[in-house]
Amino acid sequence: MKTDQFYALETQTMPWEERFNERLQHAILRKSLFHDPRTGFEIRLVRYPAGLVNPWHTHPCGHGIYVLEGKLVTHQGAFGPGSFTWFPEGEPMQHGASPDGDVTVLFVTDKHFRIDYLDGQEISPPSGA
């Protein structure tokens, strides 16, 4: 995809790409919609299967999650369709799908994406979570 030209995608006809996560021993589905290789800015559709929650981790980028279908569960609470969440760069977090069903989200990063798991670290959720 060229980042300096208009384009449109029919996301309903795009196949889901299965991304197996070694840490979770499970696949998470995604559809890449836009990626700027220079800045790392990225937009994708992501589907977490029911009950799958990514355990405590951080990212070297801020990222937003807009819930399209299902319920997104996070260390800050649960959020249904139409909700938008923003996770600041470096914040310890958990997020994924509720046990009730899959969650489909629009996932946006502000720069190059990476996930760093916080193995063996005890993290208390912020008050009110």
C-alpha positions as a Markdown table, in Angstrom:
| # | Residue | x | y | z |
|---|---|---|---|---|
| 1 | Met | 0.0 | 0.0 | 0.0 |
| 2 | Lys | 1.3 | 3.4 | -0.8 |
| 3 | Thr | 0.8 | 5.8 | 2.0 |
| 4 | Asp | 0.8 | 8.9 | -0.1 |
| 5 | Gln | -2.2 | 8.0 | -2.3 |
| 6 | Phe | -5.9 | 7.4 | -1.7 |
| 7 | Tyr | -7.1 | 3.9 | -1.6 |
| 8 | Ala | -10.2 | 2.1 | -0.3 |
| 9 | Leu | -10.7 | -1.4 | 1.1 |
| 10 | Glu | -13.7 | -3.7 | 1.2 |
| 11 | Thr | -13.0 | -5.1 | 4.7 |
| 12 | Gln | -16.0 | -7.5 | 4.5 |
| 13 | Thr | -14.4 | -9.4 | 1.7 |
| 14 | Met | -10.8 | -9.4 | 3.1 |
| 15 | Pro | -9.8 | -12.7 | 4.7 |
| 16 | Trp | -8.8 | -12.7 | 8.4 |
| 17 | Glu | -5.1 | -13.3 | 8.9 |
| 18 | Glu | -4.4 | -15.7 | 11.7 |
| 19 | Arg | -1.5 | -14.6 | 13.9 |
| 20 | Phe | -0.5 | -17.3 | 16.4 |
| 21 | Asn | 0.8 | -15.9 | 19.6 |
| 22 | Glu | 3.4 | -18.2 | 21.3 |
| 23 | Arg | 2.8 | -16.6 | 24.7 |
| 24 | Leu | -0.9 | -17.1 | 24.6 |
| 25 | Gln | -0.7 | -20.4 | 22.7 |
| 26 | His | -3.6 | -19.1 | 20.6 |
| 27 | Ala | -4.3 | -17.2 | 17.4 |
| 28 | Ile | -5.6 | -13.7 | 17.2 |
| 29 | Leu | -7.2 | -12.7 | 13.9 |
| 30 | Arg | -6.4 | -9.5 | 12.1 |
| 31 | Lys | -6.9 | -7.5 | 8.9 |
| 32 | Ser | -4.3 | -4.9 | 8.1 |
| 33 | Leu | -5.9 | -1.8 | 6.8 |
| 34 | Phe | -3.1 | 0.7 | 6.7 |
| 35 | His | 0.6 | 0.8 | 7.7 |
| 36 | Asp | 3.1 | 3.6 | 7.3 |
| 37 | Pro | 6.5 | 1.8 | 7.3 |
| 38 | Arg | 8.3 | 5.1 | 7.9 |
| 39 | Thr | 6.5 | 6.1 | 11.1 |
| 40 | Gly | 5.0 | 2.7 | 12.1 |
| 41 | Phe | 1.5 | 4.3 | 12.3 |
| 42 | Glu | -0.9 | 1.4 | 11.7 |
| 43 | Ile | -4.6 | 0.6 | 11.5 |
| 44 | Arg | -6.0 | -2.9 | 11.6 |
| 45 | Leu | -9.1 | -4.8 | 12.5 |
| 46 | Val | -8.4 | -7.3 | 15.3 |
| 47 | Arg | -10.6 | -10.1 | 16.6 |
| 48 | Tyr | -9.9 | -11.8 | 20.0 |
| 49 | Pro | -11.7 | -15.1 | 20.6 |
| 50 | Ala | -14.0 | -15.3 | 23.5 |
| 51 | Gly | -12.2 | -15.4 | 26.9 |
| 52 | Leu | -8.8 | -14.7 | 25.4 |
| 53 | Val | -7.1 | -11.8 | 27.3 |
| 54 | Asn | -3.5 | -10.7 | 26.6 |
| 55 | Pro | -1.8 | -10.8 | 30.1 |
| 56 | Trp | 0.2 | -7.9 | 31.5 |
| 57 | His | 2.3 | -6.3 | 28.8 |
| 58 | Thr | 3.5 | -2.9 | 27.5 |
| 59 | His | 4.0 | -1.4 | 24.1 |
| 60 | Pro | 6.6 | 1.1 | 22.9 |
| 61 | Cys | 3.7 | 3.0 | 21.2 |
| 62 | Gly | 0.4 | 4.5 | 22.2 |
| 63 | His | -2.6 | 2.7 | 20.8 |
| 64 | Gly | -6.3 | 3.1 | 20.5 |
| 65 | Ile | -9.0 | 0.5 | 20.4 |
| 66 | Tyr | -12.5 | 1.2 | 19.1 |
| 67 | Val | -14.9 | -1.6 | 19.9 |
| 68 | Leu | -17.0 | -2.7 | 16.9 |
| 69 | Glu | -18.6 | -5.9 | 18.2 |
| 70 | Gly | -18.5 | -7.8 | 21.5 |
| 71 | Lys | -17.0 | -6.6 | 24.8 |
| 72 | Leu | -13.4 | -5.5 | 25.3 |
| 73 | Val | -12.1 | -6.4 | 28.7 |
| 74 | Thr | -9.1 | -4.4 | 30.1 |
| 75 | His | -7.3 | -3.7 | 33.3 |
| 76 | Gln | -9.5 | -0.6 | 33.5 |
| 77 | Gly | -12.9 | -2.3 | 33.0 |
| 78 | Ala | -15.1 | -3.6 | 30.2 |
| 79 | Phe | -16.2 | -1.7 | 27.1 |
| 80 | Gly | -18.9 | -2.5 | 24.6 |
| 81 | Pro | -19.6 | -1.5 | 21.0 |
| 82 | Gly | -19.0 | 2.2 | 20.3 |
| 83 | Ser | -16.4 | 2.6 | 23.1 |
| 84 | Phe | -13.0 | 4.0 | 22.4 |
| 85 | Thr | -10.0 | 3.3 | 24.7 |
| 86 | Trp | -6.5 | 4.9 | 24.5 |
| 87 | Phe | -3.5 | 3.1 | 26.1 |
| 88 | Pro | -0.5 | 5.4 | 26.5 |
| 89 | Glu | 3.0 | 4.3 | 25.5 |
| 90 | Gly | 4.6 | 2.1 | 28.1 |
| 91 | Glu | 1.6 | 1.7 | 30.3 |
| 92 | Pro | 1.2 | -1.8 | 31.8 |
| 93 | Met | -2.0 | -3.3 | 30.5 |
| 94 | Gln | -4.3 | -6.2 | 29.9 |
| 95 | His | -6.9 | -6.5 | 27.2 |
| 96 | Gly | -8.9 | -9.0 | 25.2 |
| 97 | Ala | -12.4 | -10.6 | 24.9 |
| 98 | Ser | -14.9 | -11.3 | 27.6 |
| 99 | Pro | -15.9 | -14.9 | 28.2 |
| 100 | Asp | -19.3 | -14.1 | 26.6 |
| 101 | Gly | -18.0 | -13.9 | 23.0 |
| 102 | Asp | -15.4 | -12.7 | 20.5 |
| 103 | Val | -14.6 | -9.0 | 20.4 |
| 104 | Thr | -13.8 | -7.2 | 17.1 |
| 105 | Val | -12.0 | -3.9 | 17.3 |
| 106 | Leu | -10.4 | -1.2 | 15.2 |
| 107 | Phe | -6.8 | -1.1 | 16.5 |
| 108 | Val | -4.6 | 2.0 | 15.8 |
| 109 | Thr | -1.0 | 2.6 | 16.8 |
| 110 | Asp | 0.9 | 5.9 | 16.7 |
| 111 | Lys | 4.2 | 4.4 | 15.8 |
| 112 | His | 6.0 | 1.0 | 15.4 |
| 113 | Phe | 4.3 | -1.7 | 17.3 |
| 114 | Arg | 5.8 | -4.3 | 19.6 |
| 115 | Ile | 4.5 | -6.3 | 22.6 |
| 116 | Asp | 6.6 | -6.8 | 25.7 |
| 117 | Tyr | 5.2 | -9.2 | 28.3 |
| 118 | Leu | 5.8 | -8.4 | 31.9 |
| 119 | Asp | 6.7 | -11.9 | 33.1 |
| 120 | Gly | 6.8 | -12.4 | 36.8 |
| 121 | Gln | 6.0 | -8.8 | 37.7 |
| 122 | Glu | 3.2 | -8.1 | 40.1 |
| 123 | Ile | 1.1 | -5.2 | 38.8 |
| 124 | Ser | -1.8 | -3.7 | 40.7 |
| 125 | Pro | -4.5 | -2.2 | 38.5 |
| 126 | Pro | -5.1 | 1.5 | 39.0 |
| 127 | Ser | -7.7 | 2.4 | 41.6 |
| 128 | Gly | -11.2 | 2.2 | 40.3 |
| 129 | Ala | -10.4 | -0.5 | 37.8 |
